[in-house]
Amino acid sequence: MASSSESSENSESFLRKRRGDALVSDSLSHDSCSETVQDEDSTKYDKKVGVSLQTGTYWLTRIVLLRAIAFIYFVAFTVAYNQNTQLIGEKGLMPCKDYLRSVKRYVGGKIGFAALAYTPSVLWFMDWNDMDANLDGIALAGMTLSGFVLIMGSANMIIMGGLWILYHSIVNVGQLW
């Protein structure tokens, strides 16, 4: 019996050294002491930790990835705003109005699912009389949404889906560009 009590005392002293807890021999006083030690530990950690960062949340990766994608969209829409009029505008090198007319003629003369499947673009639903303003409006809307995501560092699927639709609306009517 003496050896078992000595081993339990050695293990308790070892735990005391590692944890820094006080050694309490009585089981009743050990329970009450452990409650007070836990209360002190919890208040000690609550005071020091302002934001609890947990492993496996990937919060930094999300913020960096969203801002990187938003930066790429912002640059793409800025370039589109500056060059769309000269490249695919009404008097551009390859006007998108002529391309949309040829696609409409190819799919049977009406704007429907076949036209949207062949060239998915928001421009099918806009007025074609002022195509330069339509292209600039899409580019400005894309710059606004991507700038919002870039500054805030957060977005939802509606915003990201809107950016994707706006970007592909310009790219799909760009033909060779």
C-alpha positions as CSV (number, residue, x, y, z in Angstrom):
1,M,0.0,0.0,0.0
2,A,2.8,2.4,0.8
3,S,4.2,2.1,-2.7
4,S,0.8,2.9,-4.3
5,S,0.4,6.0,-2.2
6,E,3.9,7.1,-3.0
7,S,3.3,6.6,-6.8
8,S,0.1,8.6,-6.6
9,E,1.9,11.4,-4.7
10,N,4.7,11.3,-7.4
11,S,2.1,11.5,-10.2
12,E,0.3,14.3,-8.4
13,S,3.6,16.2,-8.0
14,F,4.4,15.6,-11.6
15,L,1.0,17.0,-12.6
16,R,1.4,19.9,-10.2
17,K,4.7,20.8,-11.9
18,R,3.2,20.6,-15.4
19,R,-0.1,22.3,-14.7
20,G,0.9,24.6,-11.9
21,D,-2.0,23.5,-9.8
22,A,-1.9,23.3,-6.1
23,L,-1.6,19.8,-4.5
24,V,-4.7,19.0,-2.5
25,S,-4.9,15.6,-0.7
26,D,-8.5,15.6,0.5
27,S,-10.9,14.5,-2.3
28,L,-13.7,16.9,-1.1
29,S,-11.3,19.8,-0.9
30,H,-9.9,18.7,-4.3
31,D,-13.4,19.0,-5.9
32,S,-14.0,22.4,-4.5
33,C,-10.5,23.6,-5.3
34,S,-10.8,22.3,-8.9
35,E,-14.0,24.3,-9.4
36,T,-12.3,27.5,-8.2
37,V,-9.3,26.8,-10.3
38,Q,-11.5,26.2,-13.3
39,D,-13.4,29.4,-12.6
40,E,-10.1,31.4,-12.3
41,D,-8.7,29.8,-15.5
42,S,-11.9,30.6,-17.5
43,T,-11.9,34.2,-16.3
44,K,-8.2,34.5,-16.9
45,Y,-8.6,33.3,-20.5
46,D,-11.7,35.3,-21.1
47,K,-9.8,38.5,-20.3
48,K,-6.9,37.8,-22.5
49,V,-8.7,36.6,-25.6
50,G,-10.6,39.2,-27.5
51,V,-11.3,37.1,-30.7
52,S,-11.3,33.4,-30.6
53,L,-9.6,32.0,-33.7
54,Q,-10.2,28.3,-34.2
55,T,-8.3,26.0,-36.4
56,G,-10.1,24.8,-39.4
57,T,-12.1,27.9,-40.1
58,Y,-10.0,29.2,-43.0
59,W,-11.2,32.8,-42.3
60,L,-7.9,34.4,-43.6
61,T,-8.0,32.2,-46.8
62,R,-11.6,33.3,-47.5
63,I,-10.8,37.0,-47.1
64,V,-7.6,36.8,-49.2
65,L,-9.2,34.7,-51.9
66,L,-12.3,36.9,-52.2
67,R,-10.2,40.1,-52.3
68,A,-7.9,38.6,-55.0
69,I,-10.9,37.6,-57.1
70,A,-12.5,41.0,-56.6
71,F,-9.2,42.7,-57.7
72,I,-9.1,40.6,-60.9
73,Y,-12.7,41.5,-61.7
74,F,-12.1,45.2,-60.9
75,V,-9.1,45.3,-63.3
76,A,-11.1,43.4,-66.0
77,F,-14.1,45.7,-65.7
78,T,-11.8,48.8,-65.7
79,V,-10.1,47.6,-68.9
80,A,-13.5,46.8,-70.4
81,Y,-14.8,50.3,-69.5
82,N,-11.8,51.9,-71.2
83,Q,-11.7,49.7,-74.3
84,N,-15.2,48.5,-75.1
85,T,-16.2,51.5,-77.1
86,Q,-13.2,51.1,-79.4
87,L,-13.3,47.4,-79.8
88,I,-17.0,46.2,-79.6
89,G,-18.9,49.5,-79.5
90,E,-21.2,50.8,-82.2
91,K,-18.3,52.1,-84.3
92,G,-15.7,49.7,-82.9
93,L,-13.5,47.3,-84.8
94,M,-16.0,44.4,-84.4
95,P,-19.4,45.8,-83.2
96,C,-21.3,43.5,-80.9
97,K,-24.6,44.8,-82.3
98,D,-23.7,43.2,-85.6
99,Y,-22.6,40.0,-83.9
100,L,-25.9,39.8,-81.9
101,R,-27.9,40.3,-85.0
102,S,-26.1,37.5,-86.8
103,V,-26.6,35.2,-83.8
104,K,-30.3,36.1,-83.8
105,R,-30.6,35.3,-87.5
106,Y,-28.7,32.0,-87.0
107,V,-31.0,30.7,-84.3
108,G,-34.2,31.5,-86.2
109,G,-34.8,35.2,-85.9
110,K,-36.0,35.4,-82.3
111,I,-34.4,35.9,-79.0
112,G,-35.0,32.8,-76.9
113,F,-33.3,30.0,-75.2
114,A,-31.3,29.0,-78.3
115,A,-29.8,32.6,-78.6
116,L,-29.0,32.6,-74.9
117,A,-27.4,29.2,-75.1
118,Y,-25.3,30.2,-78.1
119,T,-24.2,33.6,-76.7
120,P,-25.2,34.1,-73.0
121,S,-25.3,37.8,-72.3
122,V,-27.4,40.4,-70.5
123,L,-27.3,42.5,-73.7
124,W,-30.0,40.3,-75.2
125,F,-32.5,42.0,-72.8
126,M,-31.3,45.6,-73.2
127,D,-32.1,48.2,-75.8
128,W,-29.7,47.9,-78.8
129,N,-30.1,51.5,-79.9
130,D,-27.3,52.8,-77.7
131,M,-24.9,49.8,-77.3
132,D,-22.0,52.0,-76.1
133,A,-24.0,53.0,-73.1
134,N,-25.1,49.4,-72.4
135,L,-21.5,48.2,-72.5
136,D,-20.3,51.1,-70.2
137,G,-23.2,50.4,-67.8
138,I,-22.2,46.7,-67.5
139,A,-18.6,47.7,-66.9
140,L,-19.5,50.3,-64.3
141,A,-21.8,47.9,-62.5
142,G,-19.1,45.3,-62.5
143,M,-16.5,47.8,-61.2
144,T,-19.0,48.9,-58.4
145,L,-19.7,45.3,-57.3
146,S,-16.1,44.2,-57.4
147,G,-14.9,47.4,-55.6
148,F,-17.4,46.7,-52.9
149,V,-16.1,43.1,-52.4
150,L,-12.5,44.4,-52.6
151,I,-13.1,47.0,-49.8
152,M,-15.3,44.9,-47.6
153,G,-13.5,41.6,-48.0
154,S,-16.8,39.6,-47.9
155,A,-19.4,38.7,-50.4
156,N,-22.3,36.4,-50.9
157,M,-23.2,34.2,-53.8
158,I,-25.6,36.8,-55.3
159,I,-22.8,39.3,-55.6
160,M,-20.3,36.8,-57.0
161,G,-22.9,35.4,-59.4
162,G,-23.7,38.9,-60.6
163,L,-20.0,39.6,-61.2
164,W,-19.7,36.4,-63.2
165,I,-22.8,37.1,-65.3
166,L,-21.7,40.7,-66.0
167,Y,-18.2,39.6,-67.0
168,H,-19.4,36.8,-69.3
169,S,-22.0,39.2,-70.8
170,I,-19.1,41.3,-72.1
171,V,-16.8,38.4,-73.0
172,N,-19.3,36.4,-75.0
173,V,-20.1,39.3,-77.3
174,G,-16.5,40.2,-77.7
175,Q,-15.9,37.6,-80.4
176,L,-12.1,37.5,-81.0
177,W,-11.2,39.9,-78.2
